[in-house]
Amino acid sequence: MDRSLSVLIVGAGPTGLTLALTLRRHGIAARVIDKLPETANLSKALAVWPASLEVLSGLGVGAEFANASVPLKAVVFGDGTERLARISMEDGIDSAHPQPILLPQSQTEGILAARYTQMGGVVQRGVELTGLVEQADTVDVTLRHADGRIETTNAAWVIGADGAKSAVRHALGIEFEGDTEHEGYWLGDVHIDGAELDAHSIHIWWHDGGTVALFPFEDGVWRVISRRHVDKAHEQNDDPPTLDQLQEQMTRHGPPGGRLSEPGWLSTFRINERLAARFRGSARVFLAGDAAHIHSPAGGQGMNTGIQDAANLGWKLAYVLQGRGHQATLLDSYEAERRPVARDVIANATRMLHVGMAPHPVARVVRDAAVRLIDHMPALQARLRTEMSETDITYHDGPLVALGETSRHPSRGHTGTRALDIRWTDRSGEEHSLWPLLSERHTLLAFGDGVVSRAVECVAPYEDAVATVTLGSSLDMDHAARHRYGFDDAGWVLIRPDQVIALRGTDADITALERYLAMVIAPGAM
């Protein structure tokens, strides 16, 4: 393949920028375009969850996200004057970055764009994709620049990360399957005084047949989302709400005493719950982020799911461009792994929306009872924290997962799950953790003492693509690290560049490891 041909990324939001940064880490330059003349200052997403923070820290921007954000301490539920439940987000998430954060999407994009520029990348703004044709070994594209100039060019690969109205998806003719919620919703970014609100928590409040969701934003601003109130005379009116209309919703359905002022962004929107029928064109074009899936903001998973799409696709595409591995094995695994995740995110967000916004009196009584129960069940709270953190996402299908030994219901630490962080102290007393050692390479984590293990010997010829971390008893003195990965004795775990476990085993049988190296990492297996 002619490596001079570029990767074209259409869309410079969090998904597109994460993909561009992932490719850059592998030495692959991408061309990034976006039809907007400048970065959008309207921030749809606010929460960044631990699984995404793990990915972002691997891109070298973990400190920037920590410094710019505030911690998300809890999700609080209430009905009228009664607080029903508080789900803490400050402990219990098993992650290298266990604390979820609140950060406007515009700032997320800003941090990623600054890092991309620092690494030598350029985002071309005011450039719109208007045509796309896949050929056998290239993709012909037509681009329109802000000055009206039409450019025809080609790329080895094209990724559509251009949002729900994706021009790439439309050009491929891929169906965006799903529904649009019948009811409309109001959104407003406003100051709130008078109500007892923790500015580090999300508040979901319902009363008198309606619900308001309150998200702390920045500088004392809150995002208010509520089902749109429609009277018979204005059923088709999709005008933005007035401050008075939002205040009425807050007074009727929200925490007591809340007074709204200084409105910023006011909008009416409808919620789409849609999933692309395919995440790939006929060969050389892929969809990621909102171009591939879109859903209710309930749960705050949309941007995070797109970031993880990009991390998954990025290293695989880089390997193909580097001439590593078997192309079909690598690239066919993207949709097989990520589309089921998107499908589940859509289903969960839809369920949360319908429960949270349910107007029927009986449904509200049942909902209040269920939420009160959560407040007294730590195990259930822990499960909800884990689901929201996205650290329990597991890949069950696809050619990469098939290369490893998998169980029907794998737990963390097994093939297809996210890697577990571990900590140890070296002979000098210095403390270490696994996550800073994970990189654009695969990582072989080897537990054991004595002679060099067969697994370590097996990966030695691929040191440019596989880093090795060996933890013998002198470092893992109480064997806590190996026990965390389910080993009583010696063993090994191979971790992919997207921080997912590729496979695991012992030196008694390294056949699966040899097969994986040949199919994924070895050069010339195209």
N, C-alpha and C positions, 0 to 999 in steps of 0.2 A: 504493500500500500504506500502511496505517496504521502509521506508525513507532512509535506508542505501544505497539504490541504487542511483548512482550519476546521475546528469544531465551532459551529454557529449556535449560540445560545440566544433564544428569542425571549426577552423578558429579564429585567434587572431588579426583580424583587428578591426577597430572601431566598427563594428556591434557586433562581438563576445564579445569584451571586455565590451561594454555597457550592453549587456545581462548578462554577468557574474557579473558585478557590481550591476545591478538591482536585481539579485537573492541574492547576498550577503547582500544587504540592508534588505532583508526579512529573513535573517538567513539561506539561502539555499546555500550550497557549490556545486560548479560545477567543473567538470574537463574540462580544456581548453587545446586543442592541436592545433598545427599548423605544417604543414609539412616543413615550412622554418626553417632553423637552427638558424636564427637570424632575427630581425625586418628588414623589407625592408627599404632601405634608399632612394628609389625612390618614390617621393610623387605625386600621381595622383591627389588628391583632395587638394584644397587650401582654399575655402570659407567655413566658418561655419556660418549658418544662424540663426536668432533669435529663431525659434522654437527648433532647436537643442541645442542652448545655454541655453534655459529654461530647457531642459531635463538634460543637463550636469551639470548645477548649482545644480539641485536636487540630483546629485550623489556626490556632495561635491568637484567638481573640477572647479567651476566657476572662482575662483580667479586665478588658474593656467592658465586657458585659456586666461584670460584677460591680465595677465602679460607676456605671451609668444608671444602674437599676435600683429598685428597692425590693426587698424580699416580700414574697407573697406568704403571709403568715397563716391565713385561714380562709375558708369559705363558710359564711354565716347564713343561716336560713331563719326566716321569721314570718309570723302571721300577725298583722296588726301590732298590738303592744307586746306580743310575746316572742321572745327569741326561742326558736325551736331546737336548733342544733348549731354547733360550731365544729367544723372539721379542721383540725390543725394540719398545716402543711409544713411545719417546722421540724418534724422528726418522723422517723419510721420509713423513709424512702431509701431503698438500697441502691445507692448510686455514688459514683465518684463526685457528683455535684448534686447533693440531695436537696438543696434549697431552691424551689421554683422562684422565679423573679417576675416582676412587672416592669415592662419596658415598651413604650410605644413602637409600633412597627417601623415608623419613619426613622427612629434612632437605631433599630436593629439593622435596617438597610444602610444607614450611614456608617455604622461600624464595619459592616461587611465590605462596603464599597471602599472605605479608607484602607482596609487591609489589602483589598484587591489592587488598588492603585500602588500601595507600598511594594507589592510583589511584581510590579511592572505591567499590570493590566490596565485596560482602558474600557470604559463603558461609553458606547456611542449612542447618544440620546437623539430623539427626533428622527429615528430611523424605524420605519414600519415594514414588516414583511407583508407583501401583497400577492405573492405567488410562490408555489413550491411544487417541484416534480422530482420524485425519486427515480434515479437511474440505478443500474447494476452496481456501480462503484462510486457513485457520487450523488449529491442532491443539488439540483439546479434551483436557485431561489431568485426572486425578484424583490427588490427593496426600494422603498420610496423615502427619500430624504426630506427634511423639513423645508428645504428650498424648492421642492418639487422635482428634483433630479431623480431619475429612475436608474437604478443600478441592477445589472444582472451578473450574478456570480455563482459560485458553487462552494460546497463544503463536503468534507468526508462524512460528517454526521451533523444532524440538526436536532436540537432539543427545544421543544415548546414549553417554556415556563412563563407563558404570557397570559395567565389568568383565565377566569371563567369564560370569557368570550374569545378564547384562544384562536388567533388566525391560523396557527399551525394545525390545530385540531380540525378546523373547518376545511383547510386545504386538503387534509387527508381524508375528509368525509367520514370521520369517526363519530358515531352516535354518542351523545351525552345523555345517557339514560337516567331517568328518574323523574322527580316531580317538583313542582313549585307549591309551597304552602299557600293555601287560599287566603289566609289572613295576612295583612300587612303589619309592619312594625314601625314604631317611631324610635328614633335615636337622637340623643342630644348630648353634647359635651358642655357641662354647666358647673358652676360653683354650687355647693350645697352647704347651708348653715342650719343649725338648730337640731339636727338629728344626731343620735349617738352612733357615729360611724367610725370604725377603725380604718384609717387610710392605708393600711397594709393588707386589707382583706377584701374579698369579693362578697357582696351582700345580695342574696336572692330573697325577695320579700313578696308575699302575696296576702291579699285581703279583699273582701267584698267583690269577689268574682274576677279579679285581675292580678297581674304580677308585674313587678319592676325588678330589673337586674341592675345592680350598681357596681361599676368597676372603677377603682381608683386609678387616676390617669397621671397627672403631674401638676405641680404648683397649685394644689387644692382643687383641681378640676376632677369631676366624676363623669363617667359615661353612663347615661341612663338609657336603658332599652326597655320598651314596654309594647305590648300588643296595641295596635292602633285602634283608637276609638272612632267608630264610624256611625254616623246617624243616617237615616234613610235618604235624606236629601243630598248626601254627599258620599254615596257609596263608592263612586269611581274617582274620588278626589285623592290623588297621591301627592298633594303638596306637602312640603316639610311641616312639622308641627310648629306651633308658636310656643313661646315660653309658658304662656298661660295654660295651654293644653297639656304640656308636660307636667306642670305644677299640679294640675287636676289629677293626673295619673299618680303622681307622688303622694298627694294628700289622701286619695282613696285607697291606694294599694301598698304604699311604701312604709318605711319606718316612720314613726310619729315625729312630727315637728320639723320635717325637712323643708327648707325654703330654698328654691332655686333662683339663681341670678347669673348675670354675665354669660349669656348663651354664646357658644362658639359654633361648632358644626351642628346643624340641625338637619335631619334627613328622614325620609320615609323609605323603607326597603322591604323587599319580599325575600323570603328564604328559599333558596334552591337546594335540593338534596339530589345531587347527580353524580354519576360515575361514568367515566369514559368506557365504552365497550372494549376498547383495547388501549394499552399504554404505548403501543408501537405501531408505526406504519408498516409498509410491506418489508422494510429492511433497515433503513438508515435514519429513521426519524423516531424520536421518543417524546412522550408527554410526561410532565412532572408538575407537582404542586396543584394549584387551582385549575390548571388546564386539564388535569386528569380527574380531579375530584373536588367537589364543593358541597358544603353542608351548613347546618345551623351553627351559629357561634357558641351554642351551649357546649361547655366543656373546654372551649378555647384550644382546639386541637388542629385547626386548619393550617396555619403557618408552620407549626411544628411538624406536621405530617409531610409538608412539602420539603422542609429542611432535611428530613430523613430520607425522602425520595432521592434527593440530590446526593447525599452521602452514599447511598446504595449504588446508584448508577455511575457516579463519578469515577470510582476506582476501577470498576469493570471496564468502562470505556477507555480509561487511561491504559489499562493492560493491553487491550486490543490494539491501541495506537502504538504501543511499545513493542508489539509483536509477541506478546506473551500469551500463553494459554490457548485454549480452544474457543474461538470466537462465539460459536453458538452456545456453548456451555455458559460462558460469562454473560452474554447479553440476553439470552432467553430467560435467565434467572431473574432479571429485573421485574418484569410484569408478574411472574409467578410468585415472587416474594412480596411485592409492594401493593398489588391490586387487592389481595385479600385484606391487607391492613386497612386500606382506604375504605373498602366496603364495610368493615367493622366499625371504623370511626364514624362513617355516615349513619349507620344504624344506631350507634350509641348516642350520637348527638341528636338524632331525631327523637329517640325515646326520652332523652333528658328535656328536650324542648316541650314535648307534649305533656310530660309530667309537670314541669315547672310552670307552664302557661295554662294548665287545665282550668277552664272556667266553671265546670259543673260542680254544684255544691257537694255531691256525694264524693266525687273525685278529690275535692279539696280536703274533706274529712279524712279520707283514707291516706292522702298524701301527708297531712299533718301528723297522723299517728305513726306513719313509717319514718318520717324525718325525726320525730322525737325518739324513736327507737334507736336510730343511728347514733344519737347523742350519747347513748348509754352502752354502746357496743364497740369497744376499741378495735376488735378484730375486723368489723365491717368498715370502720373508718380507715384502717390500714389498707384494706382492699381497695377502697375508693381512691386513696392517695396513690396507690401503685398504678391503678388504671389511668388516672389523670397524668401521672408522670411519664407514661409510655415506656417505662423500663421493662415491662413484662411482655412486650411485643415479641412474638415468636414466628419464625419462618418455618412452615411445615412442608412446603412443596417447592419444586423447581430443580433443575439439574445440579446446582451447587449443593443444596441440602442433601440431595440423593447421594452425593459422594461420601457423606459421613454416615456413621451409624446413628440412626434416630429412633426415638421412642414415640409412641402414639401421643403421649402427653408429656413432652420434655419440660423439665424444670430449669430454672436459671442455672447456668454453668454447663448446659448441654448444647449439642449442635442446634443451630438456628436461633439461639437466644442471645441476648446482649451479654457481653462479658461482665464479670464481677470484678470490682476493684479489690485489691488486697494490699496490705501494709506489712512491712517488715523493718527490722533494725539491723544494720550491718555491723561488722566487727568494731568499727570506730564509734558506734553508738548513734550514727546518723539514721534518721528515719526515712523510709522510702515508701512510695506507693506505685502501683502498676500504671495508672493512667498517664502520667507524664512520659512513660516509656513507650506508649503506643504511638505509632506514626503512620506515614503513608505506606509503610511496609506491613506485611503480615508479621505477627509476633508469635513465636513458639515459647510457651510458658512450660518449663520443665521442672518437675519436682523429683528429687532423688539424690542419692549420695554415691560415692565411689566412682567407677569408670564412667566415661562419657556415654550417655544413653544412645541407643540406636536412633531415636528420633532426632537428637541433636546432630548426629552424624549424617542423617538423611537430608536435613535442610542445609547443611554446611555449604554445598555447591551453589546455593541460592542466597548468599549473604546480602546481595544487593536488593533482594526482595523479601527476605525473612530475617528479622532480628530475633535473637534468642535471649531469654531471661531465665537463668537457672537458679532455683531456690533449693539448696540442700539444707540439711539440718542445722548447719552453722548459722544460717540466716533465718530459716523457718524453724526456730528452735522447738516450739511446741506443736509443730505441724499444723498450725491453724490455717495457713494458706492452702495447703493441699486438702485439708478437710473441707475448706470452704468450697472447693471445686469437686468434692465428693470422692477424693482418693484417700484410702487408708495407708497406702504405700506409694511407691514411685508411680509417676504417670506424667502425661503431657497434654496440653491444650493448645490448639492452633487458633489464633484470633485474626480475623480478617481486618483489612484497613478501615472498614466501617464499624469496627468494634463489636462485631457479631462473631460468635464462635463458629468456626468452619468445621472442626471435628476434634475429637479427643480420643485418648486411648492409653495403652501401656506399651512397653517395649516388647511384650510378648507377641504383639501383632502390629506391625506398622504398614501393612498392605494398603489400608485406606489412605494413610498419609502419603505413601509413594504415588498412589493413583491421583490424589488431589494435586500434588506438586506437578505431575506430568500434564494434567488437564487444565490447570489454572495458572501456574507460575512459570513453567519451563518455556523457553522461547521456541518458536517455530512449530507450535501445535495448531496453527490456524485451520 
